[in-house]
Amino acid sequence: MRSPAVRSTFDVVLWLLARGASAGMRLPAQKLQRLLYLAQAHFAAANEGRKLMPATFLATELGPLEPTVYHV
């Protein structure tokens, strides 16, 4: 199995937060979680199932949740 495209989920988190800030937006935690999930899914669909980041998402009542990011 090939390694993920980025070293850490936090690399993607920081990129998303920077993009939001440059657009004058603050990303709420729940929206950030959903964007991470969508980014992972979109990357996998475009790259033969390869992971964008080393993340495992949990299905919760509120939507997909990446536990490491949630705890931070």
mmCIF file of the N, C-alpha and C atoms, coordinates in Angstrom:
data_MODEL
# 
_entry.id   MODEL 
# 
loop_
_atom_site.group_PDB 
_atom_site.id 
_atom_site.type_symbol 
_atom_site.label_atom_id 
_atom_site.label_alt_id 
_atom_site.label_comp_id 
_atom_site.label_asym_id 
_atom_site.label_entity_id 
_atom_site.label_seq_id 
_atom_site.pdbx_PDB_ins_code 
_atom_site.Cartn_x 
_atom_site.Cartn_y 
_atom_site.Cartn_z 
_atom_site.occupancy 
_atom_site.B_iso_or_equiv 
_atom_site.pdbx_formal_charge 
_atom_site.auth_seq_id 
_atom_site.auth_comp_id 
_atom_site.auth_asym_id 
_atom_site.auth_atom_id 
_atom_site.pdbx_PDB_model_num 
ATOM 1   N N  . MET A 1 1  ? 0.839   -1.184 0.000  1.00 0.00 ? 1  MET A N  1 
ATOM 2   C CA . MET A 1 1  ? 0.000   0.000  0.000  1.00 0.00 ? 1  MET A CA 1 
ATOM 3   C C  . MET A 1 1  ? 0.886   1.251  0.000  1.00 0.00 ? 1  MET A C  1 
ATOM 4   N N  . ARG A 1 2  ? 0.515   2.216  -0.808 1.00 0.00 ? 2  ARG A N  1 
ATOM 5   C CA . ARG A 1 2  ? 1.299   3.446  -0.898 1.00 0.00 ? 2  ARG A CA 1 
ATOM 6   C C  . ARG A 1 2  ? 1.008   4.361  0.278  1.00 0.00 ? 2  ARG A C  1 
ATOM 7   N N  . SER A 1 3  ? 1.982   5.168  0.617  1.00 0.00 ? 3  SER A N  1 
ATOM 8   C CA . SER A 1 3  ? 1.804   6.095  1.734  1.00 0.00 ? 3  SER A CA 1 
ATOM 9   C C  . SER A 1 3  ? 0.898   7.254  1.320  1.00 0.00 ? 3  SER A C  1 
ATOM 10  N N  . PRO A 1 4  ? 0.281   7.913  2.305  1.00 0.00 ? 4  PRO A N  1 
ATOM 11  C CA . PRO A 1 4  ? -0.573  9.070  2.016  1.00 0.00 ? 4  PRO A CA 1 
ATOM 12  C C  . PRO A 1 4  ? 0.222   10.188 1.340  1.00 0.00 ? 4  PRO A C  1 
ATOM 13  N N  . ALA A 1 5  ? -0.490  11.063 0.663  1.00 0.00 ? 5  ALA A N  1 
ATOM 14  C CA . ALA A 1 5  ? 0.138   12.161 -0.078 1.00 0.00 ? 5  ALA A CA 1 
ATOM 15  C C  . ALA A 1 5  ? 0.795   13.176 0.851  1.00 0.00 ? 5  ALA A C  1 
ATOM 16  N N  . VAL A 1 6  ? 0.219   13.400 2.019  1.00 0.00 ? 6  VAL A N  1 
ATOM 17  C CA . VAL A 1 6  ? 0.814   14.327 2.985  1.00 0.00 ? 6  VAL A CA 1 
ATOM 18  C C  . VAL A 1 6  ? 1.190   13.558 4.246  1.00 0.00 ? 6  VAL A C  1 
ATOM 19  N N  . ARG A 1 7  ? 2.112   14.092 4.978  1.00 0.00 ? 7  ARG A N  1 
ATOM 20  C CA . ARG A 1 7  ? 2.673   13.418 6.161  1.00 0.00 ? 7  ARG A CA 1 
ATOM 21  C C  . ARG A 1 7  ? 1.702   13.369 7.335  1.00 0.00 ? 7  ARG A C  1 
ATOM 22  N N  . SER A 1 8  ? 0.876   14.404 7.473  1.00 0.00 ? 8  SER A N  1 
ATOM 23  C CA . SER A 1 8  ? 0.023   14.515 8.641  1.00 0.00 ? 8  SER A CA 1 
ATOM 24  C C  . SER A 1 8  ? -1.319  15.148 8.286  1.00 0.00 ? 8  SER A C  1 
ATOM 25  N N  . THR A 1 9  ? -2.341  14.764 9.010  1.00 0.00 ? 9  THR A N  1 
ATOM 26  C CA . THR A 1 9  ? -3.656  15.379 8.840  1.00 0.00 ? 9  THR A CA 1 
ATOM 27  C C  . THR A 1 9  ? -3.581  16.860 9.171  1.00 0.00 ? 9  THR A C  1 
ATOM 28  N N  . PHE A 1 10 ? -2.695  17.220 10.080 1.00 0.00 ? 10 PHE A N  1 
ATOM 29  C CA . PHE A 1 10 ? -2.572  18.624 10.468 1.00 0.00 ? 10 PHE A CA 1 
ATOM 30  C C  . PHE A 1 10 ? -2.039  19.497 9.337  1.00 0.00 ? 10 PHE A C  1 
ATOM 31  N N  . ASP A 1 11 ? -1.295  18.904 8.405  1.00 0.00 ? 11 ASP A N  1 
ATOM 32  C CA . ASP A 1 11 ? -0.867  19.662 7.222  1.00 0.00 ? 11 ASP A CA 1 
ATOM 33  C C  . ASP A 1 11 ? -2.084  20.133 6.440  1.00 0.00 ? 11 ASP A C  1 
ATOM 34  N N  . VAL A 1 12 ? -3.066  19.259 6.288  1.00 0.00 ? 12 VAL A N  1 
ATOM 35  C CA . VAL A 1 12 ? -4.289  19.600 5.558  1.00 0.00 ? 12 VAL A CA 1 
ATOM 36  C C  . VAL A 1 12 ? -5.126  20.588 6.371  1.00 0.00 ? 12 VAL A C  1 
ATOM 37  N N  . VAL A 1 13 ? -5.208  20.382 7.674  1.00 0.00 ? 13 VAL A N  1 
ATOM 38  C CA . VAL A 1 13 ? -5.949  21.295 8.551  1.00 0.00 ? 13 VAL A CA 1 
ATOM 39  C C  . VAL A 1 13 ? -5.378  22.709 8.441  1.00 0.00 ? 13 VAL A C  1 
ATOM 40  N N  . LEU A 1 14 ? -4.072  22.825 8.554  1.00 0.00 ? 14 LEU A N  1 
ATOM 41  C CA . LEU A 1 14 ? -3.443  24.147 8.478  1.00 0.00 ? 14 LEU A CA 1 
ATOM 42  C C  . LEU A 1 14 ? -3.663  24.798 7.123  1.00 0.00 ? 14 LEU A C  1 
ATOM 43  N N  . TRP A 1 15 ? -3.634  24.005 6.062  1.00 0.00 ? 15 TRP A N  1 
ATOM 44  C CA . TRP A 1 15 ? -3.870  24.544 4.723  1.00 0.00 ? 15 TRP A CA 1 
ATOM 45  C C  . TRP A 1 15 ? -5.303  25.056 4.600  1.00 0.00 ? 15 TRP A C  1 
ATOM 46  N N  . LEU A 1 16 ? -6.266  24.259 5.083  1.00 0.00 ? 16 LEU A N  1 
ATOM 47  C CA . LEU A 1 16 ? -7.673  24.683 5.017  1.00 0.00 ? 16 LEU A CA 1 
ATOM 48  C C  . LEU A 1 16 ? -7.910  25.948 5.851  1.00 0.00 ? 16 LEU A C  1 
ATOM 49  N N  . LEU A 1 17 ? -7.326  26.006 7.037  1.00 0.00 ? 17 LEU A N  1 
ATOM 50  C CA . LEU A 1 17 ? -7.485  27.189 7.881  1.00 0.00 ? 17 LEU A CA 1 
ATOM 51  C C  . LEU A 1 17 ? -6.858  28.425 7.234  1.00 0.00 ? 17 LEU A C  1 
ATOM 52  N N  . ALA A 1 18 ? -5.703  28.243 6.595  1.00 0.00 ? 18 ALA A N  1 
ATOM 53  C CA . ALA A 1 18 ? -5.056  29.366 5.912  1.00 0.00 ? 18 ALA A CA 1 
ATOM 54  C C  . ALA A 1 18 ? -5.891  29.842 4.732  1.00 0.00 ? 18 ALA A C  1 
ATOM 55  N N  . ARG A 1 19 ? -6.466  28.909 3.991  1.00 0.00 ? 19 ARG A N  1 
ATOM 56  C CA . ARG A 1 19 ? -7.320  29.292 2.857  1.00 0.00 ? 19 ARG A CA 1 
ATOM 57  C C  . ARG A 1 19 ? -8.553  30.042 3.348  1.00 0.00 ? 19 ARG A C  1 
ATOM 58  N N  . GLY A 1 20 ? -9.141  29.585 4.444  1.00 0.00 ? 20 GLY A N  1 
ATOM 59  C CA . GLY A 1 20 ? -10.292 30.280 5.014  1.00 0.00 ? 20 GLY A CA 1 
ATOM 60  C C  . GLY A 1 20 ? -9.923  31.677 5.467  1.00 0.00 ? 20 GLY A C  1 
ATOM 61  N N  . ALA A 1 21 ? -8.785  31.791 6.132  1.00 0.00 ? 21 ALA A N  1 
ATOM 62  C CA . ALA A 1 21 ? -8.334  33.095 6.631  1.00 0.00 ? 21 ALA A CA 1 
ATOM 63  C C  . ALA A 1 21 ? -8.058  34.055 5.476  1.00 0.00 ? 21 ALA A C  1 
ATOM 64  N N  . SER A 1 22 ? -7.473  33.551 4.395  1.00 0.00 ? 22 SER A N  1 
ATOM 65  C CA . SER A 1 22 ? -7.186  34.425 3.258  1.00 0.00 ? 22 SER A CA 1 
ATOM 66  C C  . SER A 1 22 ? -8.462  34.905 2.578  1.00 0.00 ? 22 SER A C  1 
ATOM 67  N N  . ALA A 1 23 ? -9.551  34.162 2.760  1.00 0.00 ? 23 ALA A N  1 
ATOM 68  C CA . ALA A 1 23 ? -10.848 34.562 2.213  1.00 0.00 ? 23 ALA A CA 1 
ATOM 69  C C  . ALA A 1 23 ? -11.663 35.347 3.238  1.00 0.00 ? 23 ALA A C  1 
ATOM 70  N N  . GLY A 1 24 ? -11.063 35.603 4.412  1.00 0.00 ? 24 GLY A N  1 
ATOM 71  C CA . GLY A 1 24 ? -11.754 36.342 5.457  1.00 0.00 ? 24 GLY A CA 1 
ATOM 72  C C  . GLY A 1 24 ? -12.797 35.526 6.194  1.00 0.00 ? 24 GLY A C  1 
ATOM 73  N N  . MET A 1 25 ? -12.634 34.193 6.180  1.00 0.00 ? 25 MET A N  1 
ATOM 74  C CA . MET A 1 25 ? -13.590 33.301 6.840  1.00 0.00 ? 25 MET A CA 1 
ATOM 75  C C  . MET A 1 25 ? -12.914 32.546 7.971  1.00 0.00 ? 25 MET A C  1 
ATOM 76  N N  . ARG A 1 26 ? -13.686 32.278 8.998  1.00 0.00 ? 26 ARG A N  1 
ATOM 77  C CA . ARG A 1 26 ? -13.238 31.417 10.082 1.00 0.00 ? 26 ARG A CA 1 
ATOM 78  C C  . ARG A 1 26 ? -13.979 30.094 9.921  1.00 0.00 ? 26 ARG A C  1 
ATOM 79  N N  . LEU A 1 27 ? -13.248 28.990 9.891  1.00 0.00 ? 27 LEU A N  1 
ATOM 80  C CA . LEU A 1 27 ? -13.882 27.689 9.709  1.00 0.00 ? 27 LEU A CA 1 
ATOM 81  C C  . LEU A 1 27 ? -14.288 27.098 11.057 1.00 0.00 ? 27 LEU A C  1 
ATOM 82  N N  . PRO A 1 28 ? -15.579 26.911 11.282 1.00 0.00 ? 28 PRO A N  1 
ATOM 83  C CA . PRO A 1 28 ? -16.015 26.229 12.507 1.00 0.00 ? 28 PRO A CA 1 
ATOM 84  C C  . PRO A 1 28 ? -15.504 24.781 12.511 1.00 0.00 ? 28 PRO A C  1 
ATOM 85  N N  . ALA A 1 29 ? -15.362 24.205 13.682 1.00 0.00 ? 29 ALA A N  1 
ATOM 86  C CA . ALA A 1 29 ? -14.802 22.854 13.827 1.00 0.00 ? 29 ALA A CA 1 
ATOM 87  C C  . ALA A 1 29 ? -15.582 21.815 13.022 1.00 0.00 ? 29 ALA A C  1 
ATOM 88  N N  . GLN A 1 30 ? -16.890 21.882 13.043 1.00 0.00 ? 30 GLN A N  1 
ATOM 89  C CA . GLN A 1 30 ? -17.697 20.897 12.333 1.00 0.00 ? 30 GLN A CA 1 
ATOM 90  C C  . GLN A 1 30 ? -17.509 21.015 10.816 1.00 0.00 ? 30 GLN A C  1 
ATOM 91  N N  . LYS A 1 31 ? -17.423 22.226 10.315 1.00 0.00 ? 31 LYS A N  1 
ATOM 92  C CA . LYS A 1 31 ? -17.193 22.420 8.889  1.00 0.00 ? 31 LYS A CA 1 
ATOM 93  C C  . LYS A 1 31 ? -15.796 21.921 8.505  1.00 0.00 ? 31 LYS A C  1 
ATOM 94  N N  . LEU A 1 32 ? -14.822 22.163 9.356  1.00 0.00 ? 32 LEU A N  1 
ATOM 95  C CA . LEU A 1 32 ? -13.465 21.681 9.111  1.00 0.00 ? 32 LEU A CA 1 
ATOM 96  C C  . LEU A 1 32 ? -13.449 20.158 9.013  1.00 0.00 ? 32 LEU A C  1 
ATOM 97  N N  . GLN A 1 33 ? -14.146 19.489 9.918  1.00 0.00 ? 33 GLN A N  1 
ATOM 98  C CA . GLN A 1 33 ? -14.216 18.022 9.892  1.00 0.00 ? 33 GLN A CA 1 
ATOM 99  C C  . GLN A 1 33 ? -14.822 17.529 8.576  1.00 0.00 ? 33 GLN A C  1 
ATOM 100 N N  . ARG A 1 34 ? -15.872 18.170 8.144  1.00 0.00 ? 34 ARG A N  1 
ATOM 101 C CA . ARG A 1 34 ? -16.526 17.759 6.893  1.00 0.00 ? 34 ARG A CA 1 
ATOM 102 C C  . ARG A 1 34 ? -15.645 18.020 5.685  1.00 0.00 ? 34 ARG A C  1 
ATOM 103 N N  . LEU A 1 35 ? -14.928 19.137 5.691  1.00 0.00 ? 35 LEU A N  1 
ATOM 104 C CA . LEU A 1 35 ? -14.016 19.431 4.592  1.00 0.00 ? 35 LEU A CA 1 
ATOM 105 C C  . LEU A 1 35 ? -12.872 18.416 4.535  1.00 0.00 ? 35 LEU A C  1 
ATOM 106 N N  . LEU A 1 36 ? -12.375 18.012 5.685  1.00 0.00 ? 36 LEU A N  1 
ATOM 107 C CA . LEU A 1 36 ? -11.331 16.986 5.719  1.00 0.00 ? 36 LEU A CA 1 
ATOM 108 C C  . LEU A 1 36 ? -11.831 15.683 5.108  1.00 0.00 ? 36 LEU A C  1 
ATOM 109 N N  . TYR A 1 37 ? -13.038 15.298 5.491  1.00 0.00 ? 37 TYR A N  1 
ATOM 110 C CA . TYR A 1 37 ? -13.638 14.067 4.978  1.00 0.00 ? 37 TYR A CA 1 
ATOM 111 C C  . TYR A 1 37 ? -13.822 14.142 3.462  1.00 0.00 ? 37 TYR A C  1 
ATOM 112 N N  . LEU A 1 38 ? -14.349 15.259 2.987  1.00 0.00 ? 38 LEU A N  1 
ATOM 113 C CA . LEU A 1 38 ? -14.566 15.424 1.550  1.00 0.00 ? 38 LEU A CA 1 
ATOM 114 C C  . LEU A 1 38 ? -13.237 15.452 0.788  1.00 0.00 ? 38 LEU A C  1 
ATOM 115 N N  . ALA A 1 39 ? -12.229 16.088 1.350  1.00 0.00 ? 39 ALA A N  1 
ATOM 116 C CA . ALA A 1 39 ? -10.919 16.130 0.706  1.00 0.00 ? 39 ALA A CA 1 
ATOM 117 C C  . ALA A 1 39 ? -10.341 14.719 0.589  1.00 0.00 ? 39 ALA A C  1 
ATOM 118 N N  . GLN A 1 40 ? -10.468 13.942 1.656  1.00 0.00 ? 40 GLN A N  1 
ATOM 119 C CA . GLN A 1 40 ? -9.964  12.563 1.644  1.00 0.00 ? 40 GLN A CA 1 
ATOM 120 C C  . GLN A 1 40 ? -10.698 11.738 0.578  1.00 0.00 ? 40 GLN A C  1 
ATOM 121 N N  . ALA A 1 41 ? -12.014 11.861 0.537  1.00 0.00 ? 41 ALA A N  1 
ATOM 122 C CA . ALA A 1 41 ? -12.819 11.098 -0.415 1.00 0.00 ? 41 ALA A CA 1 
ATOM 123 C C  . ALA A 1 41 ? -12.528 11.520 -1.857 1.00 0.00 ? 41 ALA A C  1 
ATOM 124 N N  . HIS A 1 42 ? -12.448 12.811 -2.092 1.00 0.00 ? 42 HIS A N  1 
ATOM 125 C CA . HIS A 1 42 ? -12.190 13.306 -3.440 1.00 0.00 ? 42 HIS A CA 1 
ATOM 126 C C  . HIS A 1 42 ? -10.804 12.871 -3.924 1.00 0.00 ? 42 HIS A C  1 
ATOM 127 N N  . PHE A 1 43 ? -9.814  12.965 -3.067 1.00 0.00 ? 43 PHE A N  1 
ATOM 128 C CA . PHE A 1 43 ? -8.463  12.555 -3.427 1.00 0.00 ? 43 PHE A CA 1 
ATOM 129 C C  . PHE A 1 43 ? -8.422  11.068 -3.747 1.00 0.00 ? 43 PHE A C  1 
ATOM 130 N N  . ALA A 1 44 ? -9.083  10.259 -2.926 1.00 0.00 ? 44 ALA A N  1 
ATOM 131 C CA . ALA A 1 44 ? -9.102  8.812  -3.154 1.00 0.00 ? 44 ALA A CA 1 
ATOM 132 C C  . ALA A 1 44 ? -9.781  8.478  -4.482 1.00 0.00 ? 44 ALA A C  1 
ATOM 133 N N  . ALA A 1 45 ? -10.865 9.163  -4.793 1.00 0.00 ? 45 ALA A N  1 
ATOM 134 C CA . ALA A 1 45 ? -11.579 8.909  -6.044 1.00 0.00 ? 45 ALA A CA 1 
ATOM 135 C C  . ALA A 1 45 ? -10.726 9.266  -7.258 1.00 0.00 ? 45 ALA A C  1 
ATOM 136 N N  . ALA A 1 46 ? -9.935  10.303 -7.133 1.00 0.00 ? 46 ALA A N  1 
ATOM 137 C CA . ALA A 1 46 ? -9.112  10.772 -8.248 1.00 0.00 ? 46 ALA A CA 1 
ATOM 138 C C  . ALA A 1 46 ? -7.766  10.048 -8.353 1.00 0.00 ? 46 ALA A C  1 
ATOM 139 N N  . ASN A 1 47 ? -7.385  9.282  -7.318 1.00 0.00 ? 47 ASN A N  1 
ATOM 140 C CA . ASN A 1 47 ? -6.050  8.676  -7.268 1.00 0.00 ? 47 ASN A CA 1 
ATOM 141 C C  . ASN A 1 47 ? -6.077  7.195  -6.915 1.00 0.00 ? 47 ASN A C  1 
ATOM 142 N N  . GLU A 1 48 ? -6.984  6.469  -7.511 1.00 0.00 ? 48 GLU A N  1 
ATOM 143 C CA . GLU A 1 48 ? -7.052  5.009  -7.364 1.00 0.00 ? 48 GLU A CA 1 
ATOM 144 C C  . GLU A 1 48 ? -7.112  4.538  -5.918 1.00 0.00 ? 48 GLU A C  1 
ATOM 145 N N  . GLY A 1 49 ? -7.847  5.258  -5.068 1.00 0.00 ? 49 GLY A N  1 
ATOM 146 C CA . GLY A 1 49 ? -8.037  4.855  -3.683 1.00 0.00 ? 49 GLY A CA 1 
ATOM 147 C C  . GLY A 1 49 ? -6.945  5.280  -2.728 1.00 0.00 ? 49 GLY A C  1 
ATOM 148 N N  . ARG A 1 50 ? -5.948  5.989  -3.222 1.00 0.00 ? 50 ARG A N  1 
ATOM 149 C CA . ARG A 1 50 ? -4.846  6.441  -2.352 1.00 0.00 ? 50 ARG A CA 1 
ATOM 150 C C  . ARG A 1 50 ? -5.359  7.486  -1.366 1.00 0.00 ? 50 ARG A C  1 
ATOM 151 N N  . LYS A 1 51 ? -4.822  7.453  -0.132 1.00 0.00 ? 51 LYS A N  1 
ATOM 152 C CA . LYS A 1 51 ? -5.214  8.419  0.891  1.00 0.00 ? 51 LYS A CA 1 
ATOM 153 C C  . LYS A 1 51 ? -4.477  9.742  0.717  1.00 0.00 ? 51 LYS A C  1 
ATOM 154 N N  . LEU A 1 52 ? -5.179  10.824 0.959  1.00 0.00 ? 52 LEU A N  1 
ATOM 155 C CA . LEU A 1 52 ? -4.557  12.143 0.992  1.00 0.00 ? 52 LEU A CA 1 
ATOM 156 C C  . LEU A 1 52 ? -3.748  12.308 2.268  1.00 0.00 ? 52 LEU A C  1 
ATOM 157 N N  . MET A 1 53 ? -4.348  11.870 3.378  1.00 0.00 ? 53 MET A N  1 
ATOM 158 C CA . MET A 1 53 ? -3.726  12.046 4.691  1.00 0.00 ? 53 MET A CA 1 
ATOM 159 C C  . MET A 1 53 ? -3.922  10.778 5.517  1.00 0.00 ? 53 MET A C  1 
ATOM 160 N N  . PRO A 1 54 ? -3.070  10.549 6.501  1.00 0.00 ? 54 PRO A N  1 
ATOM 161 C CA . PRO A 1 54 ? -3.214  9.359  7.333  1.00 0.00 ? 54 PRO A CA 1 
ATOM 162 C C  . PRO A 1 54 ? -4.309  9.565  8.376  1.00 0.00 ? 54 PRO A C  1 
ATOM 163 N N  . ALA A 1 55 ? -5.548  9.484  7.951  1.00 0.00 ? 55 ALA A N  1 
ATOM 164 C CA . ALA A 1 55 ? -6.678  9.752  8.842  1.00 0.00 ? 55 ALA A CA 1 
ATOM 165 C C  . ALA A 1 55 ? -7.690  8.626  8.746  1.00 0.00 ? 55 ALA A C  1 
ATOM 166 N N  . THR A 1 56 ? -8.327  8.341  9.871  1.00 0.00 ? 56 THR A N  1 
ATOM 167 C CA . THR A 1 56 ? -9.438  7.399  9.922  1.00 0.00 ? 56 THR A CA 1 
ATOM 168 C C  . THR A 1 56 ? -10.629 8.152  10.488 1.00 0.00 ? 56 THR A C  1 
ATOM 169 N N  . PHE A 1 57 ? -11.693 8.221  9.726  1.00 0.00 ? 57 PHE A N  1 
ATOM 170 C CA . PHE A 1 57 ? -12.876 8.976  10.133 1.00 0.00 ? 57 PHE A CA 1 
ATOM 171 C C  . PHE A 1 57 ? -13.889 8.058  10.805 1.00 0.00 ? 57 PHE A C  1 
ATOM 172 N N  . LEU A 1 58 ? -14.551 8.606  11.808 1.00 0.00 ? 58 LEU A N  1 
ATOM 173 C CA . LEU A 1 58 ? -15.620 7.897  12.503 1.00 0.00 ? 58 LEU A CA 1 
ATOM 174 C C  . LEU A 1 58 ? -16.960 8.478  12.060 1.00 0.00 ? 58 LEU A C  1 
ATOM 175 N N  . ALA A 1 59 ? -17.955 7.612  11.943 1.00 0.00 ? 59 ALA A N  1 
ATOM 176 C CA . ALA A 1 59 ? -19.303 8.078  11.630 1.00 0.00 ? 59 ALA A CA 1 
ATOM 177 C C  . ALA A 1 59 ? -19.987 8.447  12.944 1.00 0.00 ? 59 ALA A C  1 
ATOM 178 N N  . THR A 1 60 ? -20.424 9.692  13.071 1.00 0.00 ? 60 THR A N  1 
ATOM 179 C CA . THR A 1 60 ? -21.110 10.144 14.278 1.00 0.00 ? 60 THR A CA 1 
ATOM 180 C C  . THR A 1 60 ? -22.452 10.747 13.899 1.00 0.00 ? 60 THR A C  1 
ATOM 181 N N  . GLU A 1 61 ? -23.239 11.083 14.892 1.00 0.00 ? 61 GLU A N  1 
ATOM 182 C CA . GLU A 1 61 ? -24.542 11.715 14.650 1.00 0.00 ? 61 GLU A CA 1 
ATOM 183 C C  . GLU A 1 61 ? -24.403 13.040 13.908 1.00 0.00 ? 61 GLU A C  1 
ATOM 184 N N  . LEU A 1 62 ? -23.299 13.738 14.135 1.00 0.00 ? 62 LEU A N  1 
ATOM 185 C CA . LEU A 1 62 ? -23.083 15.047 13.531 1.00 0.00 ? 62 LEU A CA 1 
ATOM 186 C C  . LEU A 1 62 ? -22.364 14.983 12.193 1.00 0.00 ? 62 LEU A C  1 
ATOM 187 N N  . GLY A 1 63 ? -21.941 13.798 11.788 1.00 0.00 ? 63 GLY A N  1 
ATOM 188 C CA . GLY A 1 63 ? -21.221 13.648 10.540 1.00 0.00 ? 63 GLY A CA 1 
ATOM 189 C C  . GLY A 1 63 ? -19.873 13.018 10.767 1.00 0.00 ? 63 GLY A C  1 
ATOM 190 N N  . PRO A 1 64 ? -19.031 12.998 9.728  1.00 0.00 ? 64 PRO A N  1 
ATOM 191 C CA . PRO A 1 64 ? -17.722 12.363 9.865  1.00 0.00 ? 64 PRO A CA 1 
ATOM 192 C C  . PRO A 1 64 ? -16.835 13.119 10.843 1.00 0.00 ? 64 PRO A C  1 
ATOM 193 N N  . LEU A 1 65 ? -16.036 12.349 11.583 1.00 0.00 ? 65 LEU A N  1 
ATOM 194 C CA . LEU A 1 65 ? -15.187 12.935 12.616 1.00 0.00 ? 65 LEU A CA 1 
ATOM 195 C C  . LEU A 1 65 ? -13.819 12.277 12.568 1.00 0.00 ? 65 LEU A C  1 
ATOM 196 N N  . GLU A 1 66 ? -12.781 13.087 12.508 1.00 0.00 ? 66 GLU A N  1 
ATOM 197 C CA . GLU A 1 66 ? -11.402 12.586 12.597 1.00 0.00 ? 66 GLU A CA 1 
ATOM 198 C C  . GLU A 1 66 ? -10.979 12.808 14.039 1.00 0.00 ? 66 GLU A C  1 
ATOM 199 N N  . PRO A 1 67 ? -10.833 11.746 14.837 1.00 0.00 ? 67 PRO A N  1 
ATOM 200 C CA . PRO A 1 67 ? -10.638 11.881 16.281 1.00 0.00 ? 67 PRO A CA 1 
ATOM 201 C C  . PRO A 1 67 ? -9.411  12.692 16.690 1.00 0.00 ? 67 PRO A C  1 
ATOM 202 N N  . THR A 1 68 ? -8.301  12.564 16.003 1.00 0.00 ? 68 THR A N  1 
ATOM 203 C CA . THR A 1 68 ? -7.080  13.288 16.383 1.00 0.00 ? 68 THR A CA 1 
ATOM 204 C C  . THR A 1 68 ? -7.304  14.794 16.304 1.00 0.00 ? 68 THR A C  1 
ATOM 205 N N  . VAL A 1 69 ? -7.880  15.243 15.217 1.00 0.00 ? 69 VAL A N  1 
ATOM 206 C CA . VAL A 1 69 ? -8.152  16.674 15.042 1.00 0.00 ? 69 VAL A CA 1 
ATOM 207 C C  . VAL A 1 69 ? -9.194  17.132 16.052 1.00 0.00 ? 69 VAL A C  1 
ATOM 208 N N  . TYR A 1 70 ? -10.194 16.308 16.294 1.00 0.00 ? 70 TYR A N  1 
ATOM 209 C CA . TYR A 1 70 ? -11.255 16.649 17.250 1.00 0.00 ? 70 TYR A CA 1 
ATOM 210 C C  . TYR A 1 70 ? -10.676 16.905 18.652 1.00 0.00 ? 70 TYR A C  1 
ATOM 211 N N  . HIS A 1 71 ? -9.749  16.067 19.080 1.00 0.00 ? 71 HIS A N  1 
ATOM 212 C CA . HIS A 1 71 ? -9.196  16.215 20.431 1.00 0.00 ? 71 HIS A CA 1 
ATOM 213 C C  . HIS A 1 71 ? -8.290  17.427 20.582 1.00 0.00 ? 71 HIS A C  1 
ATOM 214 N N  . VAL A 1 72 ? -7.703  17.857 19.498 1.00 0.00 ? 72 VAL A N  1 
ATOM 215 C CA . VAL A 1 72 ? -6.838  19.035 19.544 1.00 0.00 ? 72 VAL A CA 1 
ATOM 216 C C  . VAL A 1 72 ? -7.715  20.261 19.500 1.00 0.00 ? 72 VAL A C  1 
# 
